[in-house]
């Protein structure tokens, strides 16, 4: 059932006033693929715009907090916490993948999946922006929900970390 349409078939924001406030957590991932030169520049703090991972982490946190301003039908949610972590993974052919994982928490009447996904996306975009002077050929990878807990629909855990 599509819940974001009114009786006239027009867009509406879902009424969550009757939903019970519960603890909710969502984890999302994204990634960015880069050449070894960009990887080395990030690791050795040689990017002229500054500490890439620190700036990207703050941008992701800010994005989670601003999700309802970016995505029209999202409710403004008081976030209890936002955490962003990074993991480097060497790929073949002089390519490195930076895996971005976000975790967003709230106690509320609606979930934080969109906040976690927005944080992951903006973190990846910020890394691209900060490093594009070194290599415009970086590629942002799949962005997806890893898991979520809380709420009426229950828990969800992705079976595979690969896009299908």
HUMO-V217971 format. One record per pair of residues at least 4 apart in sequence whose ideal C-beta (glycine too) atoms are under 7 Angstrom apart, sorted by sequence separation. I is the first residue (numbers start at 1). J is the second residue. If there is no record, write none. Layout:
I/J + I/J
This chain:
5/9 + 6/10 + 34/38 + 36/40 + 37/41 + 38/42 + 39/43 + 40/44 + 51/55 + 52/56 + 53/57 + 54/58 + 55/59 + 56/60 + 57/61 + 58/62 + 59/63 + 60/64 + 61/65 + 62/66 + 63/67 + 66/70 + 67/71 + 91/95 + 112/116 + 113/117 + 114/118 + 115/119 + 116/120 + 117/121 + 118/122 + 119/123 + 120/124 + 121/125 + 122/126 + 123/127 + 124/128 + 125/129 + 126/130 + 127/131 + 128/132 + 131/135 + 132/136 + 160/164 + 5/10 + 34/39 + 41/46 + 42/47 + 47/52 + 50/55 + 91/96 + 5/11 + 6/12 + 41/47 + 45/51 + 68/74 + 90/96 + 91/97 + 106/112 + 149/155 + 4/11 + 5/12 + 67/74 + 68/75 + 105/112 + 131/138 + 148/155 + 4/12 + 68/76 + 88/96 + 89/97 + 104/112 + 148/156 + 147/156 + 4/14 + 42/52 + 88/98 + 89/99 + 128/138 + 147/157 + 3/14 + 42/53 + 104/115 + 147/158 + 86/98 + 87/99 + 104/116 + 128/140 + 146/158 + 86/99 + 103/116 + 145/158 + 65/79 + 86/100 + 102/116 + 144/158 + 64/79 + 104/119 + 84/100 + 85/101 + 124/140 + 102/119 + 64/82 + 84/102 + 102/120 + 144/163 + 83/103 + 100/120 + 61/82 + 102/123 + 142/163 + 82/104 + 121/143 + 61/84 + 100/123 + 120/143 + 60/84 + 81/105 + 100/124 + 79/104 + 80/105 + 79/105 + 80/106 + 117/143 + 57/84 + 79/106 + 80/107 + 78/106 + 117/145 + 77/106 + 98/127 + 116/145 + 78/108 + 77/108 + 113/145 + 53/86 + 77/110 + 75/110 + 77/112 + 84/119 + 113/148 + 79/115 + 82/119 + 111/148 + 77/115 + 84/123 + 111/150 + 64/104 + 74/114 + 111/151 + 60/102 + 71/114 + 97/141 + 67/114 + 67/115 + 70/118 + 64/115 + 67/118 + 64/118 + 63/118 + 64/119 + 63/119 + 39/96 + 33/91 + 36/94 + 61/119 + 16/75 + 35/94 + 60/119 + 63/122 + 13/73 + 35/95 + 36/96 + 60/120 + 33/95 + 34/96 + 60/122 + 59/122 + 60/123 + 33/97 + 34/98 + 59/123 + 31/97 + 32/98 + 57/123 + 31/98 + 56/123 + 59/126 + 31/99 + 4/73 + 31/100 + 29/99 + 30/100 + 56/126 + 29/100 + 55/126 + 56/127 + 29/101 + 27/101 + 28/102 + 27/102 + 52/127 + 55/130 + 27/103 + 25/103 + 26/104 + 52/130 + 52/131 + 25/105 + 49/130 + 24/106 + 47/130 + 23/107 + 24/108 + 47/131 + 22/107 + 26/111 + 48/133 + 21/107 + 26/112 + 21/108 + 24/111 + 26/113 + 47/134 + 21/109 + 24/112 + 28/116 + 20/109 + 26/115 + 27/116 + 28/117 + 42/131 + 19/109 + 26/116 + 30/120 + 19/110 + 29/120 + 30/121 + 28/120 + 32/124 + 16/109 + 30/123 + 31/124 + 38/131 + 41/134 + 16/110 + 30/124 + 32/127 + 32/128 + 38/134 + 34/131 + 37/134 + 38/135 + 37/135 + 35/135 + 38/138 + 34/135 + 34/138 + 33/138 + 32/138 + 33/139 + 32/140 + 33/141 + 32/141 + 30/140 + 31/141 + 30/141 + 30/143 + 28/143 + 29/144 + 28/144 + 28/145 + 29/146 + 28/146 + 26/145 + 27/146 + 27/147 + 26/148 + 25/148 + 25/149 + 24/149 + 25/150 + 24/150 + 23/150 + 24/151 + 22/150 + 22/151 + 19/152
